[in-house]
Amino acid sequence: MSLPLALPRPHPALEGHFPDEPLLPGAVLLDEALHAIETAEASSGRLWRIGSVKFLGAVADGAGLLLDYERTASGTLRFTIREGERPIVTGTLAPHG
């Protein structure tokens, strides 16, 4: 499944985060991904925990981001946050509990 990540502009987390070259903190990206997945998967009633994560690039304000994810046979989710074709974050989510 592919979902756009709609981040507010300007994002409040940018204030004071590298003032000369503001970048979105990785924690914000993960939080947005978790919220998007939990909303899309609401019918399952399942909550997720981060299994693994790898940051591959930085995100500036106003970047158009997409979240791609898929469920594996074991029930975990593999996800990628990307800007265009460029992967920014990859990781896995495991069912919580």
C-alpha positions as CSV (number, residue, x, y, z in Angstrom):
1,M,0.0,0.0,0.0
2,S,1.2,3.5,-0.7
3,L,0.1,6.6,1.3
4,P,1.1,10.2,1.1
5,L,2.5,11.7,4.3
6,A,0.8,15.1,4.8
7,L,3.1,17.1,7.0
8,P,2.2,20.6,8.1
9,R,4.2,23.4,6.5
10,P,6.3,24.7,8.0
11,H,6.6,21.8,10.4
12,P,7.0,23.0,14.0
13,A,9.8,20.5,14.6
14,L,12.0,22.5,12.1
15,E,12.3,25.4,14.5
16,G,15.8,25.3,16.0
17,H,16.6,22.0,14.3
18,F,19.7,23.0,12.3
19,P,18.8,26.7,11.9
20,D,20.9,27.3,8.8
21,E,19.6,24.2,7.0
22,P,16.4,23.0,8.7
23,L,15.8,19.2,8.5
24,L,12.9,17.1,9.7
25,P,14.0,15.0,12.7
26,G,13.8,11.2,12.2
27,A,11.5,10.8,15.2
28,V,8.9,13.0,13.4
29,L,9.1,10.8,10.3
30,L,8.6,7.6,12.3
31,D,5.7,9.1,14.2
32,E,4.0,10.2,11.0
33,A,4.5,6.7,9.5
34,L,3.1,5.0,12.6
35,H,0.0,7.3,12.6
36,A,-0.6,6.8,8.9
37,I,-0.3,3.0,9.2
38,E,-2.5,2.8,12.3
39,T,-5.1,4.9,10.5
40,A,-5.0,2.8,7.4
41,E,-5.1,-0.4,9.4
42,A,-7.8,0.8,11.8
43,S,-10.1,-2.0,10.9
44,S,-7.6,-4.5,12.3
45,G,-7.5,-2.8,15.7
46,R,-3.8,-3.6,15.9
47,L,-1.1,-1.3,17.3
48,W,2.5,-1.5,16.1
49,R,6.0,-1.3,17.6
50,I,9.2,-0.5,15.7
51,G,11.1,-3.6,14.9
52,S,14.0,-2.0,13.0
53,V,14.7,1.3,11.3
54,K,17.4,2.7,9.0
55,F,17.7,6.4,8.0
56,L,19.0,6.8,4.5
57,G,18.6,10.5,3.9
58,A,17.5,13.9,5.2
59,V,14.2,15.6,4.6
60,A,13.9,19.4,4.2
61,D,10.7,21.4,4.8
62,G,8.1,21.0,2.0
63,A,9.3,17.6,0.7
64,G,6.6,15.5,-0.8
65,L,6.8,12.2,1.0
66,L,5.2,8.8,0.3
67,L,4.9,5.8,2.7
68,D,4.9,2.4,1.1
69,Y,4.3,-0.7,3.3
70,E,3.4,-4.3,3.0
71,R,2.5,-7.1,5.4
72,T,4.8,-10.1,5.5
73,A,3.8,-13.7,6.0
74,S,4.8,-13.4,9.7
75,G,2.4,-10.5,10.2
76,T,5.1,-7.8,10.4
77,L,5.0,-4.7,8.2
78,R,7.9,-3.6,6.0
79,F,7.9,0.1,5.2
80,T,9.7,2.7,3.2
81,I,9.3,6.5,3.4
82,R,10.5,8.0,0.1
83,E,10.8,11.4,-1.6
84,G,10.0,10.6,-5.2
85,E,12.1,7.5,-5.9
86,R,14.7,8.3,-3.2
87,P,14.3,6.2,-0.1
88,I,14.6,8.2,3.1
89,V,13.7,5.6,5.8
90,T,13.2,1.9,5.7
91,G,12.2,-0.4,8.5
92,T,9.8,-3.0,10.0
93,L,6.9,-2.8,12.4
94,A,5.8,-5.7,14.5
95,P,2.4,-6.2,16.1
96,H,2.3,-4.7,19.6
97,G,1.4,-7.2,22.3
